[in-house]
Amino acid sequence: MVEICKSWYSESDMRILVTGGAGFIGSNIVDQYIRSGHRVSVVDNLWHGFKRHLHPKAKFYKADIRNLTALRRIMQKDKPEVINHHAAIAEVIASVRNPLPTMAVNVQGTINLLLAGSEVGIKKIIFASTGGAIYGDAQHRPTTEQEPALPVSPYGLSKLLGEECVAYYSRLYGFNYVIFRYPNVYGPRQDPHGEAGVVAIFCEQLAKGRTVMIFGDGSKTRDYVYSADIVRANVLALRRGNRITINLGRGKEISDQMVFDTIHQHFPHAPQAAYQPVRSGEVIRSCLRANVATKKIGWKPRWTFSAGVTDYLVRMHYV
């Protein structure tokens, strides 16, 4: 049964604070919130975000979530009803090499946000977590929320700790929450030059006629969901879901080789892929069952992988 939130929810004109709102996923969510008539503030330190991604109607604060004083000042000024928390260091390999920055942002930063938000009486937090990095190399696929959490990287551990912090402070202060365990998300505004973002990286490299590097033999799998579907889940979560952790995914494993082949079809004259050893901290196989998302918030993915890739290529003017 779909869970509807209490009377504080309105269809429009809610005060929403989005952390990481100049980044890939966050900025797309901000756009949709504003289109829906909500008043949106953005907190982003612009490490991985860009001012050009900011909606002109969003109020922007350049701030770091590790700075509790800055967060308190922003919260007291804007008094958000909902926090959508996407600010994070989301780099698996970097977290293995040096876990401290990842822990500082993803754990300490999350606690700071919860403390500052609780002081102004937030009603709900929507927390962007991760599926694959938390479940690790899960025994069952598609993986449900009942699967044991077995992170294989400091990044996955940091997100699991962030989830526990959200649940703890919810019990302490009484606000609601929805935790989304994301699959591999791809779409417009994804950084093609970062560690993550296989689809964006492959698309740019192949469009420029360059050789794509695949780590492993191409059999490593992920569950890919188009950003438009993820945005829709974050809109539904404003009204639906009560103190719940939810997988988002298509429940389908797509290998690195399949990703390459799907994109390469659009660039048949580009070189074939090259292969290097698998990197430490990477999950080998991952896909998520999203039945709880369907039941509790009414969400199902609408985009197939091939259709999402084609739409992305068109929107990015690669084809």
N, C-alpha and C positions, 0 to 999 in steps of 0.2 A: 504494500500500500504506500502511495506517495505521501511523504510527510510534509505538511504545510506548516510554516512557522507562525508565530503568534501575531497579535494585532499590530505590533510595531512596524511590520513590513508594509510598504506602499509600492505601487507599480512604478512610480516615478518620484523624483525629488528627494531621494535618500542621500544622505551625506556619506560618501564612501572614500576611504583612503586606500590607495593602491601602492604598495611598496614594489620597487622594481618596475614601475609603470612606464619607464622609457625603454625597457628591454623588449625582447622578442615577444614573449607571450603576454606579459603585462600590458604593453602598449595596445595590443589588439583588444584586450579586455576593456581597457579604459575607453577606447573608441566606442565599443558597444554599450557600455554603461552610459556614456554621454548621449548616444543616440536614443537610449531608452528614457532620457530625461533626468538622470541622476546628477548630483553635484559631486564632482570627483576631484580629489587632491592626489598628487603623485609625490612620493618620496623616492629619490634615486640618487646615488652618488656618481652616476655616469661612468662607472668602471666598464660595464658591458652595455649600458644603455646609451641612447643618442637623443639629443634634443630634437632632432628632426622627426623622431617618432612620436613626439608629444602632441596630443590633440590641443588645438588652440584654446579650447574652452576649459582645459584642465588647469588647476592651480598647481604650480610646480615648486617643490622645495628640493634644492640640492642638499642632501643630507645623507649621512651614513647611519645605518641602523645600530651600529655599535656605540653610537653617541646617545646615551639615554637622555641627557639634558636637552639636546636638539629635538628628540622625539617628544618629550614632554611639552616643549614649547609649541610644537606643531599641533599636538593633540589638544592642548588647551585653547588654541586659536580656532581650530576647525571643528572640534568635537564630533568626530565621525561616529556614525551608528554602526558601520560595518568596516572592517579592515580586510582587504584582500592582499595576502602576503606572498609576493613572488620574489622579493629581493633575496638573493642567495649566491653563493659560489657553487656552481653546478658542474664542476670539472673533476671527473673521477681520477684521472691520471695525476693531475696536479695535487689532488688531496693525498694520494699515496706518497708522492715525493715530499710534500710538506703539509701535514694535516692541520697545523695551527691556524692559518688564516681561514680555512674552511670551517673549523670549529668555532672560531670567534664570530664569524658572520652568521652562520647557520644556527648556532645554538645561543650564544650570548646575544646576538642581534634579535633573535626571536623572543627571548626572555624580555629584553628591553621593550620590545614592541607590545608584548602582553602586559607588562607593568604600566607603561604609559597609557595604553588603551583602557585598562581597567580603571585608571584614575578618572577618566571622563565618562565611564559607564557605557562602553561599547556593548552592542547587542549581539554581535556575531563576528567571528573571524573565519575566513576561508583561507586555508593553508595549502600551498602548493608543495606536495611532497613527491616522492618517487616510488615507483613500483619495483622495477628491476633491481635497482641498487639496494633496496631494503630486503627483498626476498632472496637476493643472491641467486645461485644456481638452484632454483626451487625443484623439489621432487616432482611436483605436479604442475602440468601446463595444459590449458590456461590456468593461471594461478589465481586462487581466491584470496579473500581477506583473511581467511582462517589459516593460511600457510604460515609456518613459523618465520619470524624475521631473522635472517642470517646475512647481514651485510658483509660484503667482501671488500669494501673500501671505506676509508674515513668519510667520504662523501655520503655513502649510504647510512653509516652510523650517525652522522650529524643530522640527517633528515629524520631518522628514527627518534633521536633525542628531541628534535624539534616537535615531533608529533606528541611525545610524552609531555613536553612542556605545555603545549596547547591544551591537552586534556586536563592536566593538573590545575592550571590557572582557571580553566572553565569551571572546575569543581569549586575552586576557592572563591571565585568572584561571580559566578552565575551566568556568564555569557554563553551563547550557543556557538557551535562550530561545525564546519564541514572540512575534513581533511581529504584532499584528492591525492591518490597515489597515481602519478602520471606514467604513461608509457613513453615511448620516444615520439616527441612532438616535432612536427615540421611545418613550415609555411612561411608566408611573407614576413620579412624583417629578421629572419633567422640569420645569425652571423656565419658567413661562409669561410671565415678565417680562424674560428676558434677550435678548441679541442673536440667539442661535441658538435652535433648537427650534421650527421652523415649526409642527409639528403641535400642540404644547402651546399656542403663542400663538394659533393660529387657533381651537382648541377653546374656550379661555377667552373670547376676544373674541366669538365667535358665541353661546356659551352666555349671555353677558350682553347680547346684542342689539346689540353694537357693530360698527362698520365695520372690516373687516380690511384692512390695507395690504399690497399685493403690490408688490414692487420689480421693475420690468420689466413686460412685457406678459403675464406668466403662463406663458410658454413655457420658462422656466428649469427644468431638470430635476435631480432627485436620485434616488438609490437608497435607499429607506426600508426599514429592518428594525426589527421590534419588539424591545424590550429583552429580552423573555424568550428570544428566539433568541440575542442577544448574550451573555446570562448563561450559556446552555448552552455556547457556544463557550469561555468562560472556565473552565468546569468541565472540559470535555474537555481543555483545554490543560494542566491539572495533570499529566495522565498521558501526553498525546500531543504530538507535535511536537518536533523536535530542530533547534535553530538555524535557524529558518525564519521567513520573512515571508509572511503570509497575508492575502489579501483576504477580507472578509466582505461579502456582499451578496446580493441577489435577482437581480441581472442585469437589472433592469427599470427603465427611466426613468419617473419620475412627475413631471409638471410641477407648478409651483405652482398653476396653475389646477385641475388634477385633485385636488390636495390640498384646495383650497378647496371644490370641488364635492362631494367625498366627505364632508367634514365638514358642509357646508351642508345636505345631505340630512337630517341629524338635527335641524336648526334651520331649517326652511323659511321661517319668518317673520323671520329675521335679515336685515339689509341685505346687498346685494351688495358685492363687494370694490371698493376704490379702488386706483389704480395710481400708482406713483412711479418715477423713473428707477432703473436698476440701480446698485447701490453698487460702488465701487472695490474690487478684490480678490476679487470673487465669481466662482466658476467658473460658466459658462453651462450646461454639460451634464455629467452625471456618472452612471455606473452601473458596478458592479464585478462581474467574473466570479469566482465562488468555487469553481471546480473543484479548486483546490489544497487548499482547506479540507476539501472532501469526501474527497479522496484521502489527505491526511496526518493529519487528526484525526477524520474521520468526521462532519463537520458539514454539514448542509443547513438552510436556513431552513424553518420550519414554518408561519409565520403569513403569510397574504396581507395586503396593505395594508388592505383594507376590513375584514377581520376584526380586525386589530390595532387599528384606529381605534375600532371598536365596543367592543372589550374595554376599551380605554383610557377611553372615555367612561363606561362603566359603572363601572369601578373608581374613577374620579374623581368619581362621582355627578353627572355632567353630564346624564345621561339616566336 
